[in-house]
Amino acid sequence: MTKIKVYVKPSCSSSRKAVQFFIDNNIEFTKVEINKEFPSFEDFKSMLKLTPVGVEDLIIRGKAKHFQLDGDMEHLTLNEVYNLLVETPKLLRTPLITEEKAVRVTSYLTKQRYVMKKLRIGYNEDQMGAFIPRNRKGRMYQDILQVV
């Protein structure tokens, strides 16, 4: 089982394109307006683990300069960065698209939990295919071969 969340800003055209991609491809997802519901601290930490650089990947550079934070972010603790972003979500690049996969946890009770496996920052049409389920990709490939 997979869960996809798309964190958006209503005024962001890339966010609207990402949402439309999931609708057009009939992929189940949850749309979250980041200014109304910010990711939890645990989700934020999971996102950071999936970025090449860290917080800098999630922030709009021009906005950081506008808020006179450019260069000061590295001196903040993770909690301080998180609180700053909760207070000022317009600093974040959007859409933030996360994919969580179900993982079976075995202990004295076998249960299932979700672990964040993918993060896309921004909208790039060429990279969105990563969210199409494998079984559907196979069918799409077969359809292409039949046309050729």
N, C-alpha and C positions, 0 to 999 in steps of 0.2 A: 504494500500500500504506500502511496506517495501523497504528500500534501504540498501544494504550491501556494505561496503567499506572494502577493504583489503589493508592495508598499508604494503608494502614489501620493502625488500632490495634484489636486484637481486642476490647477492652472498649467500643469506640465504636459506639453504635447507628446513627449517620449512616454510618459506614463499612460496616456490615452492610447498610444500605438501598442504598447505592451498588453494592455487590457484587451484591445481589439484582436491581437494575435491569438490570445487564449480563447476568446469567443469564436473567432473564425475557424480555429482548429479543434473546436469542441473539446477543450481540455479543462477539466474541473480545476478551479482555483478560488482563492479567497482574496478579495480586494480589500486593502486596509488603507484608509486615508491617514497618512503619517502625522498630520497636524491634529487629528482627533484621537488616534490610538498609536502611541509610539511603541516600538518593539520592547519587549521586556529586557532587563539587564542581561539575562542569560542568553536570549536571542542575539542581542547586540554583541556579546562576547563571541558567540558562534560565528556571526558574520565576520568579525575581525579575524578570526582564525582562517577564514577562507579567502582573505584578501592578500595580494602579494606584498603590500607595503604596510597596511594597517589603516588607522584612522584617516590618513591623508587620502586614501582611495575613496572614502565615503563622503568627503567634504567638497563642496564647490569652491574652488580656489578663490575666485573673485569675491564670493560672499565672505570668506574668511578674512580677506583684506578689508572689505567694507566694515566688518565688525572688529577690525583691528586685532585679529587673532593670528594672523599669518606669522608663523615662527614661534608663537607662544604656546601652541597646542602641545608641543613636545615636553613642556614643563608641567603639564597637567597630569594628574592621576587618571586612571581609567574611570573611576567614579565621577570625577570632575568633568571629564569629557562627556560622559553619558548624560549627566545632569544639564550641561550646557546645551547638548543637542535636543534634549527633551524640552527645554525652555525655548530653543530657537530651531525648530525642525527645518526651517527654510535653508539652513546650512547644508543639509544632506542632498547628495545627488539622488535623483530618482529617475526611473523606478528602481527600487531594490527588489529583486525577485529571488525568493528563497525556495529551495526544494528540500523537503524533509522526507526521509525514508524510514519505514518501520523497521526496527531492529528488535530481535527477540533477546530478552535479557533472562538468563537462566540463573536462578538462585534457588532458594527453597520453594519459591513460587515462580513459575514461568510466566512472564508478562511481556508486554510489548511497549516500547517507547519509541519516540521519533527523534532522529538525529539529523541535523542540517548537513546536507551533502553538497549542495550547489548554491552558488550565489552569483547573480548577474547584477552588475551595477550599470544603470542606464539601459537604453534600448539600442540593440544592434541586430537588425533583421537577420544577418548571416549567422548569428550565434543562438538565435531563438530555437532553432531545430533541436537543440539539446534537451528541450522540455517535451518534445514529442515522444510518446512511449515507443519502445523498441518494436513491439508487435505491429504498431501502426506504420512505423518507418519501413518495415519489411513489406507490408502491403503496398505502400506508396512506391517502393522500388519495383515491385512486380508489375504494378500498373504502368510505370514508365517503360519497362521492358516490352510490355505488350503493345504499346503505342509504336515503339521503334521497330 
